[in-house]
Amino acid sequence: MDEKQRFCKEVIVWKHVSCPYVLKFNGAFYHGDLPAIVTPWVAHGNIMEYLEKRPDADRLRLVSSIAFPAPSNLSPHPYVALRCGQRH
């Protein structure tokens, strides 16, 4: 499976996800040769940026609340923002 096929597969999966801990899928496109997924704006950035600003954050609680969401707890934590095609 090549990169474009993997990107399309990710888009199809994300398009059908409905969870308070996953950003809403608004669309996808290519910016030149880089794939991009469009989501709502996230004030705290992605999870890595959030943790850089808050090194004392309870990481286990963050991961646990995403892995095992409680229905009564709709989102006390920042959403994880994916950056597709970001080159390191």
Backbone torsions as a table, in degrees:
resi	resn	phi	psi	omega
1	MET	NA	127.1	-179.4
2	ASP	-85.8	177.7	-175.5
3	GLU	-60.8	-42.3	-179.8
4	LYS	-66.4	-37.4	177.6
5	GLN	-66.4	-41.6	177.7
6	ARG	-63.2	-40.8	178.9
7	PHE	-62.9	-45.4	179.0
8	CYS	-61.7	-39.9	178.5
9	LYS	-63.2	-43.5	177.9
10	GLU	-61.5	-42.4	179.2
11	VAL	-61.5	-45.4	-179.4
12	ILE	-62.6	-43.2	178.8
13	VAL	-63.9	-50.3	-175.9
14	TRP	-62.9	-35.6	-179.3
15	LYS	-58.6	-30.1	-176.6
16	HIS	-99.8	2.0	179.9
17	VAL	-81.9	134.3	176.0
18	SER	-134.0	98.6	-176.1
19	CYS	-151.5	138.7	-179.6
20	PRO	-65.7	-13.1	-178.9
21	TYR	-102.2	5.9	178.6
22	VAL	-123.2	132.2	179.5
23	LEU	-58.3	144.9	176.4
24	LYS	-66.9	137.4	176.9
25	PHE	-83.5	121.6	178.8
26	ASN	-106.8	-17.1	179.9
27	GLY	159.5	176.6	179.5
28	ALA	-148.0	152.0	178.0
29	PHE	-162.8	172.3	173.5
30	TYR	-108.8	132.1	173.4
31	HIS	-105.7	95.4	-170.7
32	GLY	68.3	-122.2	177.9
33	ASP	-100.9	7.1	-179.5
34	LEU	-98.9	124.8	176.6
35	PRO	-72.8	146.7	179.3
36	ALA	-141.5	141.5	175.7
37	ILE	-115.0	133.6	-177.4
38	VAL	-96.4	127.7	179.4
39	THR	-134.2	168.6	173.1
40	PRO	-62.2	156.0	177.9
41	TRP	-63.8	139.1	179.7
42	VAL	-118.2	112.6	-174.2
43	ALA	-59.6	-35.7	-177.3
44	HIS	-93.4	7.2	-179.1
45	GLY	74.1	-157.2	178.9
46	ASN	-85.5	176.5	-174.7
47	ILE	-62.5	-35.5	179.6
48	MET	-66.3	-42.0	177.5
49	GLU	-65.0	-39.9	178.2
50	TYR	-60.3	-45.6	-178.5
51	LEU	-71.0	-31.4	175.5
52	GLU	-62.7	-39.4	179.7
53	LYS	-77.5	-22.4	-177.3
54	ARG	-130.9	72.1	-176.4
55	PRO	-63.3	-19.4	179.5
56	ASP	-92.9	7.6	179.9
57	ALA	-60.1	146.1	179.2
58	ASP	-77.6	92.1	-175.2
59	ARG	-63.4	-39.5	179.3
60	LEU	-62.1	-41.2	178.2
61	ARG	-64.9	-41.5	178.3
62	LEU	-61.1	-49.2	-179.2
63	VAL	-64.9	-43.2	-179.4
64	SER	-62.2	-40.0	-178.4
65	SER	-70.0	-25.4	176.6
66	ILE	-82.1	-43.7	-178.1
67	ALA	-71.0	-35.9	-177.3
68	PHE	-130.8	70.6	-176.1
69	PRO	-65.6	137.4	175.2
70	ALA	-90.8	128.8	-177.7
71	PRO	-57.0	-31.4	-178.4
72	SER	-81.8	-9.0	-176.9
73	ASN	-114.0	88.2	-168.9
74	LEU	-72.8	-26.1	175.0
75	SER	169.8	75.9	176.9
76	PRO	-80.0	-7.8	-174.4
77	HIS	-115.2	158.4	178.2
78	PRO	-68.0	151.0	175.3
79	TYR	-74.4	157.0	175.2
80	VAL	-90.7	124.8	178.9
81	ALA	-102.0	125.7	178.7
82	LEU	-89.0	141.6	176.8
83	ARG	-117.7	90.7	-178.3
84	CYS	-71.4	137.9	175.5
85	GLY	78.0	5.4	179.2
86	GLN	-68.2	129.7	-179.2
87	ARG	-98.0	136.7	-178.0
88	HIS	-102.6	NA	NA
